[in-house]
């Protein structure tokens, strides 16, 4: 009578495959941990940076990646984000350290000055006669 029990054969190929899979899983875990370390800790200054980027877009300070042409300014968008930074400043007023406070104040000043400059440039361009006309 034949033995009907399944036979488990453990050979070196199986052990080697298990070892490779374990090493690959450990490598992926190390890469993931390293990637997580590359992301900075959340901070108020990171929020300021995000707002500055949005203001830059609103002021026409970037190019369309598809065409390479400057994106036209959107003054309402720029003003909205400048006002948003002011709200952040007001709501965090007593919770900022001196460095954060100075950075937000300086950034607001620079963004407002840039806004005024773009407004003047747009007004000047609007009052200029088209090229070739005098």
C-alpha positions as CSV (number, residue, x, y, z in Angstrom):
1,X,0.0,0.0,0.0
2,X,1.4,3.4,-1.0
3,X,1.9,6.2,1.5
4,X,-0.9,8.8,0.8
5,X,0.6,11.5,2.9
6,X,2.1,14.4,1.0
7,X,5.8,14.7,1.4
8,X,7.3,18.0,2.2
9,X,10.7,18.4,0.7
10,X,12.8,21.2,2.0
11,X,15.7,21.9,-0.3
12,X,18.4,24.5,-0.5
13,X,16.6,26.3,-3.5
14,X,13.5,26.9,-1.4
15,X,15.7,28.3,1.5
16,X,17.6,30.5,-0.9
17,X,14.4,31.9,-2.3
18,X,13.0,32.6,1.2
19,X,16.3,34.4,2.1
20,X,16.1,36.6,-1.0
21,X,12.5,37.5,-0.4
22,X,13.3,38.5,3.2
23,X,16.3,40.6,2.1
24,X,14.1,42.3,-0.5
25,X,11.4,43.1,2.1
26,X,14.1,44.5,4.4
27,X,15.6,46.6,1.6
28,X,12.2,48.1,0.8
29,X,11.5,48.8,4.4
30,X,14.8,50.7,4.7
31,X,14.1,52.7,1.5
32,X,10.7,53.6,2.8
33,X,12.1,54.7,6.2
34,X,14.8,56.8,4.4
35,X,12.1,58.4,2.2
36,X,10.1,59.4,5.2
37,X,13.1,61.0,6.8
38,X,13.6,63.2,3.7
39,X,10.2,64.8,4.3
40,X,10.7,67.8,6.6
41,X,8.9,68.2,9.9
42,X,5.7,70.3,9.5
43,X,6.3,73.9,10.5
44,X,4.7,77.3,10.3
45,X,7.5,78.3,7.9
46,X,6.5,75.5,5.5
47,X,2.9,76.9,5.5
48,X,4.4,80.4,4.7
49,X,6.4,78.8,1.8
50,X,3.2,77.2,0.4
51,X,1.4,80.5,0.6
52,X,4.3,82.4,-1.1
53,X,4.2,79.9,-4.0
54,X,0.5,80.6,-4.5
55,X,1.1,84.4,-4.4
56,X,3.8,83.9,-7.0
57,X,1.4,82.1,-9.2
58,X,-1.1,84.9,-8.8
59,X,1.4,87.5,-9.6
60,X,2.3,85.8,-12.9
61,X,5.7,84.7,-11.5
62,X,5.7,81.2,-13.1
63,X,5.6,79.7,-16.6
64,X,3.1,77.2,-18.0
65,X,5.1,73.9,-18.0
66,X,3.3,72.9,-21.2
67,X,4.0,76.0,-23.3
68,X,6.8,77.7,-21.5
69,X,4.9,80.9,-21.6
70,X,4.4,83.1,-18.5
71,X,1.0,82.5,-16.8
72,X,-0.9,85.8,-16.8
73,X,-1.3,87.4,-13.4
74,X,-4.4,86.9,-11.3
75,X,-4.5,89.8,-8.9
76,X,-7.5,88.5,-7.0
77,X,-5.8,85.2,-6.4
78,X,-2.6,86.9,-5.3
79,X,-4.5,89.2,-2.9
80,X,-6.4,86.2,-1.5
81,X,-3.2,84.4,-0.5
82,X,-1.6,87.6,0.8
83,X,-4.7,88.1,3.0
84,X,-4.5,84.4,4.0
85,X,-0.9,84.9,5.2
86,X,-2.1,87.9,7.2
87,X,-4.8,85.7,8.8
88,X,-2.2,83.1,9.7
89,X,-0.1,85.9,11.2
90,X,-3.0,87.2,13.3
91,X,-4.2,83.8,14.5
92,X,-0.7,82.7,15.6
93,X,0.4,86.0,17.0
94,X,1.2,84.9,20.5
95,X,2.4,81.4,19.5
96,X,5.3,82.3,17.2
97,X,9.0,82.5,18.2
98,X,10.9,85.7,17.2
99,X,12.4,84.1,14.1
100,X,9.0,82.9,12.8
101,X,7.4,86.3,13.6
102,X,10.2,88.2,11.7
103,X,9.9,85.8,8.7
104,X,6.1,86.2,8.4
105,X,6.3,90.0,8.8
106,X,9.1,90.3,6.2
107,X,7.4,88.0,3.8
108,X,4.1,89.9,4.1
109,X,6.0,93.2,3.4
110,X,7.8,91.7,0.4
111,X,4.6,90.1,-1.0
112,X,2.6,93.4,-0.6
113,X,5.4,95.3,-2.4
114,X,5.5,92.8,-5.2
115,X,1.7,93.0,-5.5
116,X,1.9,96.8,-5.8
117,X,4.7,96.6,-8.4
118,X,2.7,94.2,-10.6
119,X,-0.4,96.4,-10.3
120,X,1.7,99.4,-11.5
121,X,3.2,97.4,-14.3
122,X,-0.2,96.2,-15.5
123,X,-1.6,99.8,-15.3
124,X,1.4,101.1,-17.3
125,X,1.0,98.4,-19.9
126,X,-2.7,99.2,-20.2
127,X,-2.1,102.9,-20.9
128,X,0.6,102.3,-23.4
129,X,-0.5,102.5,-27.0
130,X,-0.1,99.3,-29.0
131,X,3.3,98.8,-30.7
132,X,3.6,100.7,-33.9
133,X,1.1,103.4,-32.9
134,X,2.1,106.8,-31.6
